[in-house]
């Protein structure tokens, strides 16, 4: 399955969809927010359905966020050159963060209220397979950037690798290094 995904082997994709059933594929597509009502026909496993540019990114978000549902935005934040934050309005869910001085207190805990839409182990495996697309597969040209990337290429109307939806996986080392 890993090699089939890396090399964009459509027959493998159709066989997997047929084995698990298109009803389950349609349910997962809806749960992840890729499409609202995917027809349960095998052609949909190859991307025959209609969606928006942003919706496939919604599908990739849970993978890189431990299976949590994420709502992507086009503008993440607006900040002026002096540093004050303008958009979105700061909404801190943290309690007791008014004191900026460190007095040996424990760090605040940021509550994660996002919905769990994928098992974290499944999300990890998907990120690993999508990294293979960039390292060894149809997205290998992007791998030459030398950055940890993952993604999926796609084709349309007899063209080769027309698009790439890619992301940078969240690194545990990066998170612990802050």
PEDA-V169503 format. One record per residue. N is the residue number from 1. SS is DSSP state (H for helix, E for strand, - for the rest). PHI is phi in radians with two decimals (* if undefined). OMEGA is omega in degrees with one decimal (NA if undefined). Layout:
((N/SS/PHI/OMEGA) (N/SS/PHI/OMEGA))
This chain:
((1/-/*/179.0) (2/H/-1.04/-178.5) (3/H/-1.15/178.0) (4/H/-1.05/177.9) (5/H/-1.20/-179.6) (6/H/-1.05/-175.5) (7/-/-1.66/178.9) (8/-/0.98/179.4) (9/-/-1.46/-174.5) (10/H/-1.15/-179.9) (11/H/-1.10/177.6) (12/H/-1.09/-179.2) (13/H/-1.08/179.4) (14/H/-1.13/-180.0) (15/H/-1.12/177.8) (16/H/-1.13/179.3) (17/H/-1.06/179.4) (18/H/-1.18/-178.9) (19/H/-1.16/-178.5) (20/H/-1.55/178.1) (21/-/1.69/-177.7) (22/H/-1.18/176.4) (23/H/-1.12/178.3) (24/H/-1.18/177.4) (25/H/-1.07/179.8) (26/H/-1.12/178.4) (27/H/-1.11/179.7) (28/H/-1.16/178.8) (29/H/-1.05/178.6) (30/H/-1.21/-179.4) (31/H/-1.08/-179.9) (32/H/-1.47/176.9) (33/-/1.47/179.7) (34/-/-1.26/176.1) (35/-/-2.49/179.9) (36/-/-1.44/-175.3) (37/-/-2.56/-179.7) (38/-/-1.36/176.3) (39/-/-1.15/-177.2) (40/-/-1.48/176.1) (41/-/-2.14/-173.2) (42/H/-1.04/179.1) (43/H/-1.03/179.7) (44/H/-1.16/177.4) (45/H/-1.15/178.9) (46/H/-1.74/178.3) (47/-/1.56/-179.1) (48/-/-1.26/-179.2) (49/-/-1.35/-178.3) (50/-/-1.83/177.3) (51/-/-2.65/177.6) (52/-/-1.75/179.4) (53/H/-1.13/-176.3) (54/H/-1.35/-175.7) (55/H/-1.12/175.0) (56/H/-1.06/176.0) (57/H/-1.15/174.8) (58/H/-1.06/-179.8) (59/H/-1.18/-178.8) (60/H/-1.37/-177.4) (61/H/-0.99/-179.4) (62/H/-1.05/179.7) (63/H/-1.06/-174.5) (64/H/-1.49/178.5) (65/-/-2.08/175.7) (66/-/1.14/178.5) (67/-/1.54/179.4) (68/E/-1.49/178.7) (69/-/-1.26/180.0) (70/-/-2.24/175.4) (71/-/-1.78/-178.3) (72/-/-1.21/176.9) (73/-/-2.24/177.5) (74/-/-1.40/176.5) (75/-/-2.08/-176.4) (76/-/-1.41/179.1) (77/-/-2.82/175.7) (78/E/-2.21/-175.7) (79/E/-2.46/178.8) (80/-/-1.53/-172.8) (81/-/-1.14/178.1) (82/-/-1.48/175.8) (83/-/1.96/-179.7) (84/-/-1.02/-174.5) (85/E/-1.61/-176.7) (86/E/-1.96/-176.9) (87/E/-2.55/-11.2) (88/-/-1.25/178.4) (89/-/-1.00/179.8) (90/-/-1.12/177.4) (91/-/-2.26/-177.0) (92/-/-1.51/175.8) (93/-/-1.61/-177.4) (94/-/-1.49/177.6) (95/-/-1.83/175.1) (96/-/1.25/-179.3) (97/-/-1.80/-179.0) (98/-/-1.21/-179.1) (99/-/-1.50/-178.2) (100/-/-1.50/178.0) (101/-/-1.41/178.2) (102/-/-1.60/179.8) (103/-/-2.16/179.9) (104/-/1.13/178.1) (105/-/-1.35/176.9) (106/-/-1.21/178.9) (107/-/-1.17/179.2) (108/-/-1.19/176.4) (109/-/-1.77/178.6) (110/-/-1.63/-179.2) (111/-/-1.19/178.4) (112/-/-1.89/-175.9) (113/-/-1.73/-179.9) (114/-/-1.19/-179.6) (115/-/-1.24/175.8) (116/E/-1.45/-177.5) (117/-/-1.88/177.0) (118/-/-2.41/172.5) (119/-/-1.10/-179.3) (120/H/-0.97/178.0) (121/H/-1.17/176.7) (122/H/-1.14/178.5) (123/H/-1.05/178.8) (124/H/-1.07/179.8) (125/H/-1.11/178.9) (126/H/-1.11/177.7) (127/H/-1.08/179.4) (128/H/-1.05/178.7) (129/H/-1.16/179.7) (130/H/-1.23/172.2) (131/H/-1.16/177.4) (132/H/-1.09/177.2) (133/H/-1.05/-179.1) (134/H/-1.41/-177.3) (135/H/-1.36/-172.2) (136/-/-2.27/-170.2) (137/-/-1.87/-173.6) (138/-/-1.22/177.2) (139/-/-1.80/-174.5) (140/H/-1.06/179.4) (141/H/-1.06/178.1) (142/H/-1.27/177.8) (143/H/-1.08/179.4) (144/-/-1.21/176.7) (145/-/-1.20/178.8) (146/-/1.32/178.3) (147/-/-2.03/177.4) (148/-/-1.28/-178.0) (149/-/-2.16/175.1) (150/E/-2.46/179.7) (151/E/3.10/179.8) (152/E/-2.46/175.9) (153/E/-1.58/177.3) (154/E/-2.57/-179.1) (155/-/-2.22/176.7) (156/-/-2.67/174.9) (157/-/0.83/175.4) (158/-/1.13/175.4) (159/-/-1.59/178.6) (160/-/-1.93/173.5) (161/-/0.78/-176.4) (162/-/-1.27/-177.7) (163/E/-2.37/175.7) (164/E/-2.41/172.2) (165/E/-1.82/-173.0) (166/E/-2.25/177.4) (167/E/-2.66/176.2) (168/-/-1.79/-179.4) (169/-/-1.08/176.9) (170/-/-1.26/-177.7) (171/-/-1.60/176.7) (172/H/-1.08/179.8) (173/H/-1.12/178.3) (174/H/-1.09/-178.9) (175/H/-1.12/-178.9) (176/H/-1.36/-178.5) (177/H/-1.41/-178.3) (178/-/-1.34/NA))
